[in-house]
Amino acid sequence: MTASNETRNGLWATTLAFVIWGLFPLYWHLLKDVPSFLIIAHRIVWSAVLLIGGLAIMRGWGWLREVWATPRRFWLLGLSSLLIGLNWSLYIWAVNAGHVVETSLGYFINPLLSVLLGVAVLGERLGKLQWLAVALAALGVAWLTWQGGRLPWIAIGLSITFGLYGLLRKLVAVEAVTGLGVESVFMVAPALVYVIWAESGHGGGFISGWGLGNDVLLVLAGVVSAVPLIAFAYGVRRVPLSVVGLLQYIGPTLQFLAGVLILREPFNANQLVGFCFIWAGLLVFAVAGWRAAARAKQQKPAAA
């Protein structure tokens, strides 16, 4: 396959991942009759069946032994599994509690929070435009807090858990799908125990109570969770990081539109002002990334 075909396929795969993530609220909303924490547990179980089963069939168990041989990597993936589990849990609860717009805010904020984590943990340095982007986002959050009378804790919780998850995965030297498989190993046992407990007369209704449609959607939750992760892992290796940085806004934009236009969540002028601060910050951030990429491209021939 030529380099251009690789890049094109990577672009399609990355776009597909962000589109699926952006449409997630509509999928989880279909399961509104199922308790949120049982949706989360089934999502983890069926994702694990797909990921662990697929890896075992294609590679045997060498991938797990390889990671286990380096305890630091293994336990860091255990920590990352806790973070992504918390992120999934908060997200699904928020969607089914009618907070889709606020979840989109969390994923709009996330890129800027990731930049701050890079500064604080990895010693990265920011330019003036990047600091301006962070300041605009902070003003937006402050405005929403003041106008709403409360901190937008759902958005902040989602951005922190996903930002820390991304940081850990950057620190762990392991292939993307293998890492997902190890994370599934950590998450599947408690999720399966919870499902079994719930089905033993504690609010569960899989097969026996929620209806065939909900049962099918719960099983397919594993597929719709794993497919974008695999597509993203495939695409991000073939597409320039600057392009990925722009594509990542597809997800929260679709979430926002789904919340306002389809699920009819309230969205007033005061909220719009706060979002505009954050969108302005993201625009500045994108411009800064584009300028940095252009400078690097100009310098490359000179270095050669």
C-alpha positions as CSV (number, residue, x, y, z in Angstrom):
1,M,0.0,0.0,0.0
2,T,1.4,3.4,-1.0
3,A,2.0,6.2,1.6
4,S,-0.9,8.2,0.1
5,N,-3.3,5.3,0.5
6,E,-2.0,4.7,4.1
7,T,-2.7,8.4,4.9
8,R,-6.1,8.3,3.2
9,N,-7.2,5.2,5.1
10,G,-5.8,6.6,8.3
11,L,-7.9,9.8,7.7
12,W,-11.1,7.8,7.1
13,A,-10.4,5.6,10.2
14,T,-9.8,8.6,12.5
15,T,-12.8,10.4,11.2
16,L,-15.0,7.3,11.7
17,A,-13.8,7.1,15.3
18,F,-14.7,10.7,16.1
19,V,-18.1,10.5,14.4
20,I,-19.0,7.3,16.4
21,W,-17.9,9.0,19.6
22,G,-20.0,12.1,18.6
23,L,-23.1,10.0,18.1
24,F,-22.7,8.0,21.3
25,P,-25.3,10.1,23.2
26,L,-28.0,8.9,20.8
27,Y,-27.0,5.3,21.3
28,W,-27.0,5.4,25.1
29,H,-30.2,7.4,25.1
30,L,-31.9,4.4,23.4
31,L,-31.0,2.4,26.6
32,K,-32.7,5.0,28.9
33,D,-34.9,2.2,30.4
34,V,-31.8,0.4,31.7
35,P,-30.0,1.6,34.9
36,S,-26.9,3.6,34.0
37,F,-24.5,1.5,36.0
38,L,-25.7,-1.7,34.4
39,I,-25.2,-0.1,30.9
40,I,-21.6,0.6,32.0
41,A,-21.1,-2.9,33.3
42,H,-22.5,-4.5,30.2
43,R,-20.4,-2.2,28.0
44,I,-17.2,-3.2,29.8
45,V,-18.1,-7.0,29.7
46,W,-19.0,-7.1,26.0
47,S,-16.0,-4.9,25.1
48,A,-13.8,-7.2,27.0
49,V,-15.3,-10.3,25.2
50,L,-14.5,-8.6,21.8
51,L,-11.0,-7.3,22.6
52,I,-9.6,-10.1,24.8
53,G,-11.3,-12.8,22.6
54,G,-10.0,-11.2,19.4
55,L,-6.4,-10.8,20.8
56,A,-6.5,-14.4,22.1
57,I,-7.6,-15.8,18.7
58,M,-5.1,-13.7,16.7
59,R,-2.1,-13.7,19.0
60,G,-2.6,-16.3,21.7
61,W,-1.7,-15.0,25.2
62,G,1.7,-13.7,24.4
63,W,0.5,-10.1,24.4
64,L,-0.6,-10.4,28.1
65,R,2.6,-12.2,29.2
66,E,4.7,-9.5,27.4
67,V,3.1,-6.7,29.4
68,W,3.0,-8.7,32.6
69,A,6.8,-9.2,32.3
70,T,7.2,-5.4,33.0
71,P,5.3,-4.8,36.2
72,R,5.4,-1.0,35.8
73,R,3.7,-1.1,32.4
74,F,1.1,-3.6,33.7
75,W,0.1,-1.6,36.8
76,L,0.1,1.7,34.9
77,L,-2.4,0.1,32.5
78,G,-4.4,-0.9,35.6
79,L,-4.5,2.7,36.6
80,S,-5.5,3.8,33.1
81,S,-8.3,1.2,33.1
82,L,-9.6,2.8,36.3
83,L,-9.6,6.2,34.7
84,I,-11.3,5.1,31.5
85,G,-13.8,3.2,33.6
86,L,-14.6,6.4,35.6
87,N,-14.8,8.3,32.4
88,W,-17.3,5.9,30.8
89,S,-19.3,5.7,34.0
90,L,-19.7,9.5,34.3
91,Y,-20.4,9.9,30.6
92,I,-23.2,7.3,30.4
93,W,-24.8,8.5,33.6
94,A,-24.7,12.1,32.4
95,V,-26.2,11.3,29.0
96,N,-29.1,9.4,30.5
97,A,-29.6,12.1,33.2
98,G,-30.1,14.7,30.4
99,H,-26.6,16.4,30.5
100,V,-25.4,15.8,26.9
101,V,-24.6,19.5,26.3
102,E,-22.4,19.5,29.4
103,T,-20.6,16.3,28.3
104,S,-19.8,18.0,25.0
105,L,-18.3,20.8,27.0
106,G,-16.0,18.3,28.7
107,Y,-14.6,17.1,25.4
108,F,-14.2,20.6,24.1
109,I,-12.1,21.4,27.2
110,N,-10.1,18.2,27.1
111,P,-7.5,19.2,24.4
112,L,-6.6,22.3,26.4
113,L,-6.4,20.4,29.7
114,S,-4.2,17.9,28.0
115,V,-1.8,20.7,27.0
116,L,-1.7,21.8,30.7
117,L,-0.9,18.2,31.8
118,G,1.9,18.2,29.3
119,V,3.3,21.3,30.9
120,A,2.9,20.1,34.4
121,V,4.0,16.5,34.0
122,L,6.1,16.3,30.9
123,G,7.8,19.6,31.1
124,E,6.5,20.8,27.8
125,R,6.5,24.5,27.0
126,L,3.6,26.6,25.6
127,G,3.7,29.6,23.3
128,K,1.8,32.8,23.8
129,L,-1.1,31.7,21.6
130,Q,-1.5,28.4,23.5
131,W,-1.5,30.3,26.8
132,L,-4.2,32.6,25.4
133,A,-6.2,29.6,24.3
134,V,-6.1,28.1,27.9
135,A,-7.0,31.5,29.4
136,L,-10.1,31.8,27.1
137,A,-11.3,28.4,28.1
138,A,-10.8,29.2,31.8
139,L,-12.9,32.3,31.3
140,G,-15.6,30.3,29.6
141,V,-15.7,27.8,32.5
142,A,-15.7,30.7,35.0
143,W,-18.6,32.3,33.2
144,L,-20.6,29.1,33.1
145,T,-20.0,28.6,36.8
146,W,-21.0,32.1,37.7
147,Q,-24.2,32.1,35.5
148,G,-25.2,28.5,36.4
149,G,-24.5,28.9,40.1
150,R,-22.4,25.7,40.1
151,L,-19.2,24.4,38.8
152,P,-19.8,22.4,35.5
153,W,-18.4,19.3,37.4
154,I,-19.6,16.8,34.8
155,A,-17.6,18.5,32.0
156,I,-14.5,19.0,34.3
157,G,-14.7,15.4,35.5
158,L,-14.9,14.0,32.0
159,S,-12.0,16.2,30.8
160,I,-9.8,15.3,33.8
161,T,-10.3,11.6,33.6
162,F,-9.8,11.4,29.8
163,G,-6.9,13.8,30.0
164,L,-5.1,11.7,32.7
165,Y,-6.0,8.6,30.7
166,G,-4.3,10.0,27.6
167,L,-1.3,11.0,29.6
168,L,-0.9,7.6,31.1
169,R,-1.2,5.9,27.7
170,K,1.5,8.3,26.4
171,L,3.8,7.2,29.2
172,V,3.2,3.5,28.8
173,A,5.2,2.0,25.9
174,V,2.7,-0.5,24.6
175,E,0.9,-1.1,21.3
176,A,-2.5,0.5,21.3
177,V,-4.8,-2.6,20.9
178,T,-2.6,-4.6,23.3
179,G,-3.1,-1.8,25.9
180,L,-6.8,-1.9,25.4
181,G,-6.8,-5.6,25.9
182,V,-4.9,-5.3,29.2
183,E,-7.2,-2.6,30.4
184,S,-10.1,-4.9,29.6
185,V,-8.5,-7.6,31.8
186,F,-8.5,-5.2,34.7
187,M,-12.1,-4.0,34.2
188,V,-14.0,-7.1,33.2
189,A,-13.9,-9.0,36.6
190,P,-15.7,-6.3,38.7
191,A,-18.1,-5.5,35.9
192,L,-19.0,-9.2,35.5
193,V,-19.5,-9.6,39.2
194,Y,-21.8,-6.6,39.2
195,V,-23.8,-7.9,36.3
196,I,-24.2,-11.3,38.0
197,W,-25.2,-9.7,41.3
198,A,-27.8,-7.5,39.5
199,E,-29.2,-10.5,37.6
200,S,-29.6,-12.3,40.9
201,G,-32.6,-10.2,41.9
202,H,-31.0,-6.8,42.4
203,G,-32.5,-4.8,39.5
204,G,-31.1,-6.7,36.5
205,G,-33.3,-7.5,33.5
206,F,-31.0,-8.8,30.8
207,I,-32.9,-11.4,28.8
208,S,-35.7,-11.6,31.4
209,G,-36.9,-8.0,31.7
210,W,-35.7,-5.2,29.5
211,G,-36.8,-6.6,26.2
212,L,-35.0,-8.0,23.2
213,G,-34.2,-4.6,21.7
214,N,-32.4,-3.4,24.8
215,D,-30.6,-6.8,25.2
216,V,-29.3,-6.5,21.6
217,L,-28.2,-2.9,22.2
218,L,-26.3,-3.9,25.4
219,V,-24.4,-6.7,23.6
220,L,-23.6,-4.4,20.6
221,A,-22.3,-1.8,23.2
222,G,-19.1,-3.9,23.1
223,V,-18.8,-3.4,19.4
224,V,-19.6,0.3,19.3
225,S,-17.1,0.8,22.1
226,A,-14.3,-1.2,20.6
227,V,-14.6,-0.2,17.0
228,P,-13.8,3.6,17.4
229,L,-10.9,2.8,19.8
230,I,-9.4,0.4,17.2
231,A,-10.1,2.8,14.3
232,F,-8.5,5.6,16.2
233,A,-5.5,3.4,17.1
234,Y,-5.1,2.5,13.4
235,G,-5.6,6.1,12.1
236,V,-3.5,8.1,14.6
237,R,-0.4,6.2,13.4
238,R,-1.0,7.2,9.8
239,V,-2.3,10.8,10.0
240,P,-0.2,13.9,11.1
241,L,-0.9,14.9,14.7
242,S,-1.9,18.3,13.6
243,V,-4.8,16.8,11.5
244,V,-5.8,14.6,14.4
245,G,-5.9,17.7,16.6
246,L,-8.5,19.3,14.2
247,L,-10.5,16.1,13.7
248,Q,-11.0,15.6,17.5
249,Y,-13.5,18.5,17.5
250,I,-15.9,16.4,15.4
251,G,-16.9,14.4,18.5
252,P,-17.9,17.1,20.9
253,T,-19.5,19.1,18.1
254,L,-21.8,16.2,17.2
255,Q,-22.5,15.6,20.9
256,F,-23.5,19.3,21.3
257,L,-25.8,19.2,18.3
258,A,-27.4,16.0,19.4
259,G,-28.1,17.4,22.8
260,V,-29.6,20.7,21.6
261,L,-31.3,19.7,18.3
262,I,-32.3,16.1,18.8
263,L,-32.6,15.5,22.6
264,R,-33.9,19.1,23.1
265,E,-31.9,19.9,26.1
266,P,-32.2,23.5,27.3
267,F,-29.5,25.9,26.0
268,N,-29.7,29.6,26.8
269,A,-27.9,32.8,25.8
270,N,-25.7,32.7,29.0
271,Q,-24.5,29.2,28.2
272,L,-23.8,30.3,24.6
273,V,-21.5,33.1,25.9
274,G,-19.5,30.5,28.0
275,F,-19.3,28.1,25.1
276,C,-18.1,31.0,22.8
277,F,-15.2,31.7,25.1
278,I,-14.2,28.0,24.9
279,W,-14.7,27.8,21.1
280,A,-12.6,30.9,20.7
281,G,-9.9,29.2,22.8
282,L,-10.0,26.2,20.6
283,L,-9.8,28.3,17.5
284,V,-6.7,30.0,18.9
285,F,-5.3,26.6,19.9
286,A,-5.9,25.3,16.4
287,V,-4.2,28.3,14.8
288,A,-1.2,27.9,17.1
289,G,-0.9,24.2,16.1
290,W,-1.2,25.0,12.4
291,R,1.5,27.7,12.7
292,A,3.8,25.3,14.6
293,A,3.3,22.6,11.9
294,A,4.0,25.1,9.1
295,R,7.2,26.2,10.8
296,A,8.3,22.6,11.2
297,K,7.6,21.9,7.6
298,Q,9.6,24.9,6.5
299,Q,12.6,23.9,8.7
300,K,12.6,20.3,7.5
301,P,14.3,20.8,4.1
302,A,16.9,23.1,5.7
303,A,17.8,20.4,8.2
304,A,18.1,17.8,5.4
